[in-house]
Amino acid sequence: MQEGPHDLLDDAWDKTLGPVLRAIVGAIPRHEAALLTIGAVWDLDEDYETAPGIMPDLIQRNLQQMVSKMAGARDMSRFDPTLF
């Protein structure tokens, strides 16, 4: 599942990771959230004519994308049953 397809795990991933990420994003101070929103706009290639302000959903989506990317890049060879 690490290399795809991921459709079967998307719902479980969202239900498991979503509440944790919401709690993390909710605890971010406003001045940092503003900067993280700008970073999320850049990372997610969003198109805004003006500064978007603070957008927790955008920060969370960016964070979830990064966590997913890191999880997909993780070396899973130690779990290969053919090596045992």
N, C-alpha and C positions, 0 to 999 in steps of 0.2 A: 504493500500500500504506500510505502514511502515514495516511490517513483511514479505513482498514479496507476489507474485513475483514482481520484480522491472523492468522487461523488458519494460513495457509500459512507464515508466518514465525516463529511461536511457537517451534517446535523449534530452528530455526537461531539465533534470538535467545537462547534459553536456553543453548544449547551454546556460544555465543560469549561471552555476557556472564556466565554463571554462574561460570566459573572465576576471572574477573577480580574479580567481586564477593566471592567466597569468600576470595580472597587479601586483599582490602581489609579485609573484616570480621574476618578472622583476625589482622590486625595491629593492631586497635584495642585499646588498653589496657583492662583490666577495669573500671576506674572510669568510663571513657567508655562502654564497652559497656553498662553498667547503665543509664546515662541514655538511650542510644540505643534500648535495649529498651523503656523507658518511652515514649519518643517514638513508636516503631513501634506499640506497643499503641494509643496515641491515634490515630495517623494511619490505621491499618488497622482501627480500630473493633473491636478484639478485646475480648472480655469475660473478665476475670480477676477472681476474688473477692479474691485476694491478689496481692502483688507477684510478677511472674513470674521475677525474678532476671535472669540474663543468657541471652538466647536468640538466638544467632547467626543461626539460620534466619529468625527474625522480622525481625531487622535487615536481613538480605540481601533478604528479600521486600519490605520497605519501600523499600530503596534501589533495587531493580530497578523497583518501581512508579514511583518518582520519575524514574528515568532514562527509562523508557518514556514517561512523561507529557511530559518535556522534549523527547524525540525527536519525539513526535507534534505538539508545538506549534511545532517548528522551521519557519521559512520556507523552503520548498523551491522557490519560484518561479524561482530562478536556474537550476534544472535542467529547467524546462519547455521541451520541444523545440519548441513552437509559437512561442517567442520568438526562435528562432535564424534 
